[in-house]
Amino acid sequence: MKKFSKYLLIPLASAMMVACSSNETTEPQPKEEVVLIEETDPIEFGGYTVQNLQNEANVLYFATDKYAIDEINGQILDAQASYLIDNPTVTVQIQGYADEVGTPEYNIALGQRRANSVKEYLVSKGVNPNQLSTISFGEEKPVALGHTEEDYAKNRRAVLAY
Amino acid sequence: MRNFVNKLGEYMKILNYLSLACLLLAPSHLLAKGVNSTNSSASGDFNIVIDGNSDSVRLIGVVPFQWTNSIREVNFAEVIASDLNNSGLFKPLDFNTLPQRPINAKNIISSEWAELGAGNVVVGQITPKGRDYLVSFQLIDTVGAFGKKGSVLLQKQFSVPKHKWREGAHRVSDEVFLKLTGIRGIFSTKIAFVLQKPYTETTKPFQLRITDYDGKNQYIIFSSSEPLMSPTWSKDGTKIAYSTFEGRQSQIVIQDLRTGTRTVAVKGKGNNSAPAFSPDGKYLAFSSTRDGVLNVYLLDLKTKQVKQLTRNSGNNTEPSWTPNGSDIIFTSDRSGNPQIYMMAKDGSNVIQLTDSGRNYNGKVTSDGKTLVMIYNDHLAKKDLSSGNIEIITKTFLDETLSISPNNLMVVYSSTRGFRKVLQLVSMDGKFKAALPRKDGFVKYPTWSPFLFNK
């Protein structure tokens, strides 16, 4: 988390300096060039920025009664794994969710299986298990409220909550 | 227990006889024209909307109570008529079709009521006294089913604080119901449930509420920004246990209803949920994913020791106790799909109770005879001696059932459109009612035990 905030601050600082320099006609300072190099070269993991990994590429979808990590989810998780390995102080809660079929308490089991599956995959890629915790919300907090297979597919998911 | 069953059988015989008599005697337009249970309600209250009725419904007359030295301040008769109507076993005459408005038993002309098919009449008087109402009522037999025509079956007087007048009315209903059916009424019981409001309306959209059984007198006992699950009452009605996701952790909390004090009973890794107090109040069964899969555990509430009851056999959850407290019913997918099992409270002697379809959320009636459960997506019951299974609802995606303390009704949650609503159904599946509300999802209804000693 600490490392993440640093990356946020650097572009901000450089933007402020750019703003200042545009108002003045002074010559460019060598310090600015160093900052600009950092900005145009953001750290990426498997093609995802930290921002992507924490807020967008952090949801994995599953078929009915399926928990195994398929190719698409595997790609995302490989990127997540390299980020977590590179940042051993970062922790993440893996949240499992289910669709509404079945009772809420039994659906805790289905959500937990998805969370466990994600955790096992990340650990198999070398992530320290101490960085990972799991929880299941079962059918609570659905993303889609309808009762079609399309809706259910959106709700059968695991979320890496940073 | 046997006594109770025999007595019940006797009364059911009388009941069947009477209902037949009612059907023969009553003009058909009266059967359809009962009292609607639409009491005026405070905001946030439910109204019970009846969707279907039992065939063995009995007509009864409830006469507006006479007010002594006062104009009518509240409507006792309306609440009593609604209660009897909500039981599914009675149909009160419409107040506008009453043949007479007697103030006590002496003034009743039995034949006029019997002609309409009303085998019984309730009359009463209210006298305001300081902060209380003095309530007197009588129950009259108009057809002589219990003896002489016009005889008084029940006559009582009690005081109730004015602000608790509905409790007083429910008490009259309980007395009348017990006298006429031999079964204790649930009109003084409560239902706890979770209301989920939209996130756009409040930062704490998950509310744990308690309501009178008829949807009135609701109040919030806890609200949270994260889901609340599976509230359940202690057998003495003084505590409610439920699971929460506060602070990104899944915990089981016990809340004392007298003091409001909340105590974390179970916390730690993974999920901790599905609490169930033992009938003696000494243990809390629950499920946890602390070792990766769901298993059933037992917490000794005094020593705080936790014992694991299921292991190495799939997911195990939804524990509930048999009435005598010796066994625990639970859901397990050890066979590949969810089925209901029973085990001794030390985890031994596991018996499978269901084997077709998918079964969840098993609960046994307090007479130990019937297993009520979710069978695929519907509420169903299984006679534990014959093994017969009967589906009793047609609603969509039924879940989280709770049996009324007198075993006559089940409250559960089902889906209507984009909402979850509470439903009531009689154990025979004939009486159906909904408790709809428009301001959110209603889930996890759980019926209180009998709350007042009689």
Interface residues (C-beta under 8 A of the other chain):
Chain A: Q93 E100 V101 G102 T103 P104 E105 Y106 I108 A109 Q112 N116 S133 T134 I135 S136 F137 G138 E140 K141 L145 G146 H147 A161
Chain B: P227 M229 S230 F245 R248 Q249 S250 K269 G270 N271 S273 A274 S287 T289 G292 V293 L294 N315 T317 E318 T331 D333 P338 R358 Y360 N361 I374 D377 F396 L397 E399 T400 T415 F418 K443 Y444
